[in-house]
């Protein structure tokens, strides 16, 4: 597919790092107006205490309000397995439309069964305002944006291209971080390699913004690189590594990885567009832990 890249538009990108989950959320502003978008927000969870707070989201809300911005979109690059989305909390306060890839329905079908959610849990993506297909376009103020379907980490992963900035979710990490795992239900290492090639086919000077960084080898946290840097130096796919090499490496590496600490609460909340499970008869809400794994 031919994607409508516009490198002449340079959105203003402000990052918000969440130390607890090593997640980077973004406020992306149209340089020609007060319009903005929020990408991959975080809701704070003290798992042991069962307590939810919104410090991270409140920082983003304060930034938007202090700069007199208008929130038009809340974008989820995928259904995160390591943090809970704060999108509904932010949307309630600032408005905007909530969007995710259309294959959220695949995730909802899969994990609806895993968590035994029953027939009352809608599996059609209707919890979101917009389901993006490959190549779909949308606007943030005067900026024309589009989504690229980049599955492999999860079936619903999308890369969002906004002018000369692309938000890759977990499809890629910084060059010294490599790539994300592909062993979650619906993940596929071969698909992930193909998706990475879609990202690397964007212009060399395209800015790439990560959803996570873990500071490999003790370096400071970073979240911005370029297509050219990834092509040349990414330790998993850079330098022309073949699909076969990548699939072998990724499959072997994934077999050694533990599950993310917050995978169970994250999936239950994020497949609901950031909403908590419904209250039970006693008025309390609960998160489930399927025994013996997903």
N, C-alpha and C positions, 0 to 999 in steps of 0.2 A: 504494500500500500504506500502511496505517496502522501507524506505528512506535510501540512502547510507551515513550515518553519519560518519564523520571522525574527531574524537575529538583530533587527534594528530596534526592537523594543527591549529596554533594560529595566525590568521590575526591581523595586527596592525590596530586598529580602532581609528580614530580621529573624534571627534564630533564638530559640529558647531551649536550653539544655536541661533535661530531667536526669539528675544523677542517679536516682534510684533504679531507673530502667535503661539508662544510657540512650534515651530517645531524644531526638532533636525535632521540635515542632517549629513551625514557621508562620509568620505573618508576611504575606506577599502583597505589596502595594503597587497599584498602577501609578507610574510616575506622572501621568497627566491628569490625575484626578485624586479624590479621596477614597476611592474604592479599594477594597482589599479582600484577601482570602486567608483563611486559616488552614494549615495543612498538618494533619496527624497530631491533634491535641492529646493531652495526657490528663487523666483523672488520678489523683493520689489514693493509694490503697495501703493501709496497714493491715496486711493479710492476717497476722496473728490475732490482732484485736478486732478484726472485722469492721474497721472504721474507714470510711471514705471521706476525703477532704478535697479541696479544689485550689490549693495554693498555686500550682503550676498554671492552671487555667486562669486564675485571677490575675496573674502577671500579664498574660496575653490580653485579657479584657482591659486591664488598666492601660496597657500600651496603646490599644486601639482607641480607647476613649480619650486619653491624653493628647493623642495626635489628631483627634476629631475625624477619624476614619469611619467609613461605612462598610460593614461586613456583608459581602455578597455571597460568598461561598465558604462552606466548611468541607474540606476534601479529606477523605480517607484513602490513602494509597492502597491499602489492603486491610484484611481482618487481622489485626495485630494479635500475636500470641504472647507478648511479653509486657504489655501495658494496657490499661483500660482507657477508652476514648472519653474525652470530656465534651464531645460535640454537642449533645443535647443541652448541657449546662450553659455553654457559650451561646448557643442558638437562642435559648430562652431569654438571654439578656441583651443580645445584640442583633438577633435576626439572622438572615442568610439562609441559603439552601444547602442541604447536606447531600453529598454525592459519593458514590463508590462504584467499583466495577460491577457490571451486570452479573458476573459469576458469583456474586454474593449468594445467589440462590443455591449454587452448588455447595458452598460452605454451610448454609443454613440447613440444607437437606442432610448433609453428612453429620454435622455436630448436633442438629436437632435430635437425631437418633442416638448419638453417643451420650447426650445428656438427658435423654428420655423426656423431651419437652412436651410431648403430647400434641394433640391436634389443634389446641388453641394457639400454638406458636406458628405464626405466619412464615412460610418459607418462600415467599415470592418477592422479597426485597422491598416490600411496601413500607417498611420502617424508614426508608430513605426517600429523599425528594427527587433524586436523579440517579439512574443506573447508567453508567457509561459503557458504550461499546467502543471497539477499536476505531480510532480516528474521529470520535465524536468531538465536536467543537462547542465551546461556551465562552462567555465574555466575563472579564473582571474590569469594570469601567470601560475604558477604550481598548483594553488588551484582548486580542483574540487568542484563546487557549485551546489546547486539544489534549486528548488522552490516548496513550498507546497501551494496548493490552500486552502485559509482560508477565505471563504466568510462569510457574516453575517453583517458586517458593510457596505460593498458594495459587489456586485457580483464579482468584479474583484480583490479582496484583495488576495495578495500572501505574504507568509513569505519566506524570502530568507535565506538559511542556507549556511554559508561560514566557513568551518572548525568548530571550537568550538563556533562560533558566529551566532546568528539568529536575523534577522531584521524583527520585527513583524508588522511594520506599525501601524495601529490603532486597531489591533485585541486585544491587551492587553495594559494596562498602568502599571506603577509601582505598586507594591502590595497595597500601600495605595491609589492608584488612580482607581483601579478596571478595568473597561473595557469601550470600546467606545460604543456610541449609535448605535442602529440598526433600526432606523425609517426613514432613507433616502429611496427614491425610490429604490427598489431592496434589501433593507436590511431585515434581519430576525433574531430575537433574538435566536430562536432555532438553526439556522445555526451557529450563532456566538458562542454559547456554544459548539457545536460540533467542530468548528474550534479551539477554545481555547484548547479543549482536545487533538487535534493533536499536538499543540505546547507543551503542558504539558507532552506528551508522549516522547518527546526528552529526552536525558540523563540529569539527575539532575544538572550536572555541566555545561551544556550548558549556555553560556552567552546570555542574551536576551537584545536587544537594542530597545528602544522605539522611535516612531516617534514624540510623544508629551509628555510634562510633564507640569503640572500647579502648582506645589509646594503646594499640599494640606496642610491645617492647618499651612501655613506660612513657611514650611521647604524650604531649598535650592532646586533649580532645580536639578533633577537627571534623568538619562536615561539608566542606566545599572543595570540589576539584573540577576537572574538565574532562571532556571526552578524550582529548589528546593524551592527557596524563594517564587515564585509565587504559587506553589502548597500549601505551608504551610500558606501563609499570605495574598494572594490576597483577598481584601474585598468583591469581587463579586463572585468569583468562588473557592477560596481557602478552604482548610479544608473539601473537599469532598462535596461541595454544589451540589444539584441535578439539572438536566436540568429543571425540573418543577419550582423549586425555582428561578433559574436564569431568566427564561423567564418571570415569573410573576414580579420579581423585575425590570428587564430591561425595560419591556413594560410600567410599571407604571412610572418609572423614566423618560423615553424618552418623555412621554406625558407632562412633566413639563419643558422641555428644549427649549430654543429659538434657532432659526436657527443661524449658524455661520455667523459672520459679512460679510465675504468675499465669501459666498457660491455661489452667482451668477457669479461674475467674475472668481472664481476658477474653477467652472465646465466648463464654456465656453472655458477657456484656456486649462485646463488639459485634456479634452476629445480630444483636438487637439494636444496632446503631447507637450504642453507648447507653442504652437504657438498662436499668437493673431488672432482674427477673421479677415477675409479679409477686405481690405479697401473698402469703399463705393465710389460712383461716385465722391464725393468731395475730395477723397484721404485720408480721415480720417477713423480711425478704431473706432468701438463702441462696448461697452458691454451692453447687454440687461438686464432689470429687469422685469421678468414676474409679473404682478400685481396680488394681491390676492394669492400669494404663488406659490410654485412649484406644 
